[in-house]
Each structure stands twice: as C-alpha cells, then as structure tokens.
Amino acid sequence: MTTTSRTALVTGASQGIGRACAIALAHAGHSVALCARNEEKLSAVVDEINAAGGNAAAFKMDVANEEEVKSATKAALAHFGKIDILVNNAGITKDTLVMRMKRNDWDSVINTNLTGPYLCIQQVIGSMLKQRWGRIINISSIFGQMGQVGQANYAASKAGLIGLTMAMAREVASRNITVNAVAPGWIETAMTADLNPEMREAVIKMVPLGRPGTDMEIANVVKFLASDDSSYITGQVIGVNGGMLMG
C-alpha cells in the first residue's frame, strides 16, 4: 500500500459494499475510520487492513442514533486528527407494500438511510471546511432513481439522499469540497446469492451487461470520487448498474 495524509470515514463498514470501500480506500493509501454497529465484524476488517500495511481503526456507530454518531466521529477525529473523506454507506431495508407498511418500518429506514448521512455530514464538515478540502460520497441506489415495488421507504430514502447530495454540493463547493452520490444497481451479495435460479435469470435479463455487479466495482468508483482525479466532479449521481438504468 502507498500512503497519503488523508483520512476516510466509512459507515456500514463491517460488511458488503462498506467493507469493500474501506479496503479500496486503504489500498489507495488513506487512513480509514470504520464505523458500524457490529464491533466484531468491524474488528475483523480493521485487522485485515492493518495486516496488509494499512492504517485503520474501528468506531461503533449506529447512524440512526445521533449521540452515537457524535461520539464515534469525535473519537475518530481525536484518533486520526481530521476527516477528509466521508462515505455514507450504512443502510437498511424493511420491504413491504405501502398498504401494509407500519410507521416504524418507514421511520427506521428513513432515519438510517437519510437522516444518518445528514448527521454524519454535520459532524465531519467542520474538519473539511477548516482545511478547504473534502470529499463526501453518498451511497444511494438505482431504486432511488426508478422506484421499486415494496420499497417505498427505501426508494424514498435513497431519492432523498440524492437531493441531499446536490444541496450539499452547492453549499460547500466554494471550499473545494465535492459531494457526489453513487447509485448501485444489482450487486452480488449474500442476499442475492440466495435467489432461486428463475429469479436470478429474470433479474439478469434486465441488465444489459448480463450479470450482477460486485462490491469492489462500487468501491472502485468511490475510490475515484475520493481522489484528486475527480476534483471537477460534484453534485453528480454515478450509476453503477450494468446499464440497467440509462440516461
């Protein structure tokens, strides 16, 4: 691994896309603050990064809990000295049709997927403004762009995250801070691996590239958006969906 003087904070970093983002950013030379609810899984990712020559530390955080967001980011700032890059990845689903959706199912998804990123941005933006450099990358979803049956809460939260991305991009552009969103399509995960063959075939037919994406294909886009190479890109939604949604 090469080294840089920059530090990234990644939420939902214990598994899946968040874990991949943390590893990719560490390979790019950044120190990484890993945040999630599962401390055991977080520790495993930290050990993996540090064993490869990186610099990572774990901080327990439920992004839906404002006090945990504040305490974890405060601890990360104390440990690393600053936060240059924020990856808002933590997210949940509670799928059901609107007519059956409980208010708690709506609130918990919005609180985690939309309010959580807002809280994290608030806690790290001061560090970025002070040094006049920053990268904020929000992990949205293709379903925040095109909707999905049974996911009104999830789609609304991810669409809201796109709006937050654009508003923040305008607010902080003058301080050399960029804010972008990545909208994954169908990504291979433990959940999609369990789909029955008929369902997998039906979904693949919707993807022009004819296959699901991988978590590292999302992470590589995040790594680019976190770099100096993306310095003239802000307020954008980068679709990583194999052509499932175009335009």
N, C-alpha and C positions, 0 to 999 in steps of 0.2 A: 504494500500500500504506500502511496505517496502521502504527504501531509500538507494540510493548509492550516491557516489560523482561524478558520471558521467553524462554528458550532451549529448543528441542526437539532431541532426538537421534533420528534415524530410521535404522534399519538396513535393508539391502537397498534403499537409496535411489537406486540408479543407473538403475532402470527400473520399469515396471509400477506396481503399487499403491504401492510405496515412494516412487517418484518423485512420484506424484500427491499422496501425503501430505505430502511435503516442500514441494511447491509450494503446497498448500492452507494449510499452517501458516504459510508465509512470507507468503501473502496476508492471513492473519489478523494479521500484524504481528510474529510471533515470529522471532527469530534461529534458524537451523537448522544443526545439525551433521549432515552427510550421511555415512553410513557404508556401505561395500560393498567387495567385492573388486576390482571393475573401476574402476581410477583414472581411465581415460579417459572412461568414461561418467559417473562422478561429477563430473568437472570440467565436463562439458557441462551438467549440471543446475545446478551451482553458478553457472556463467556465466549461465544462463537466469534464475535467481532474482535474482542481483545486477543484471543488466541491467534488470530490472523494478523496481528500487528496494529489493530485499530485502537481507538480510544472511545469507549462507550461506558455509560452508567445508566442505571435504572431508577425510575421515579414512579411510584404508584400514583395513578391518576384515573379517576372516573370523570370524564369530561362533562357529564351531566351534573356534577357536584361542584358548585362554584368554589367552595372552600378548598377542595382537593386540587382544583385547577390552580388556585392561588398558591397553595403551599408547595405543590410539586414544581411549578415554574420558578418560584422563589428559590427552592433548593437547587434546581438546575442552574439558575443564574449564579448562585453562590459557588457551585461546584466548578462551572466552566468559565465564569466571568462575564459571559454575554451569550445571546442567542441571535444568530444571523439568519437562520433559515427555519421556517416553521412549516411542517407538513401536517395538515389537519386531515387525518385518515380515519380516526375512530368512528365507527358507525354500527348501527343495529337495524334489524328488520323485525317487524311484527305484522305479518301479512294476513289480511282478511278483507273481504268486501266491505265497503263503507257501511252498508246497512247493518253489518254485524260488528263493526269496529267499536270497541269500548273507548271511552275518553282516555283512559290510561294508555291504551295502545297508541293513540295519536300523540299524546303528550310526551311519552317516553322516547318515541322516535324523533320527534321534533327537538326535544331537549338535548338528546345525544348528538344528532346529525347536523343540527343547525345552531342551536344555542351554544353547544360545546365549542365549535370553532370560533364563534364570536367571543366567548370567554377567553379562549387561548390567545386570540389575536390581541385582545386588550392587555393581557399580561406580558406579552413579549414585544409589543410595538415600540415601547419606550426605548428598549435596547437598540432596536433598528434605527429609530429616529436619531438617537444620540450619535451614532456612527455614520449616519447618512448612507446606509447600505442595508438592503434586506431582500429576502425572498419569502413570500408566503404562497404556499401551494395547497389548494383545497381539493380533496378527492371527492368529486361529485359522482355522477352515474349517467349512463345513457338514458336511464328511466326518468331522470330529472329533465331530460330534453324531449322525450317522446311518450312518457307515461307508461303505466303497466297495470293491467287488471289485478286487483287485490293488493296494490301497493300505493294507495292514495297518500298515506302518511309518509312513506319512504320517498315517493316521487316528489311530493311537496317539499320535503326537507332538502332533497338534492337540487331541486329547482331553486329553492331559496338560497342555497349555498352558491349557486351561480350568480344570483343577484348580489349577494354579499361580496363576492369576488370582484365584480365590476365596480361596485360602490367604493370598496377599499382601494382598488387600483387608482381611482380618481383622487381619493383623499391623500394618498401618500406618494404619488408619482414624483412630485417636486423634490422629495427627499431621496431619490434614487432607490426607492423600494418598489419592486414589482409584485403584482398579485395575480395569480393565474389559477385556473381550475383544470384538472384532468378528469375526463369522463370515461371511465372504463365501460366496455361492453360486456360480453360474456367471457369471464375469466375462469380458467380452470382452478377450482378449489375443492376442498374435501366434500363440500355440499354438492357441487355439480358432478363430481366423480360418481356420486351415488344415484344419478339419474338413470332411469331404465333406458335400454337401447332405443326404444321408439321415441322417447322424449329427446334424447341426445340427437338423434337423426333429424327430428323436426327443428330443433334449435339450430343445428349446423346449416340447414338449408336457408336460414335467414341471414347467414354470414357469408358474404361473397368470397372471403378467403378460405372458407370451408373448414374452419377449425376454431376452437376457443383460444383465447389469449392466455398468457402466463403472467404470474405476479411480477416476474422480472421485466416483462415488456412494459408494464406500468411503471415500475421503479426506474427504468432507464429514461423514461420521459421526465419523471420527477427529478432525476439527477441532472438532466439537461436544463430544466427550468430553474434549478438551484445554482446554476453555474453562471460565469461571466458571459458565456456564449449566448445566453438568452436575454442579454441586457436591454434589447429593444422590443421585448415581448411583454405586454402587460394587459390585464383585463380580458384575457382570452380563455376560451374553453377548448382544450385539446382533446379531441375524441380519439380514444384508442380502442377501436371496436371492430376491426377487421372489415370495415365497410358496411357494417350493419345499419348505420345511420350516416347519411352523406348530406352535405350542403351546409 
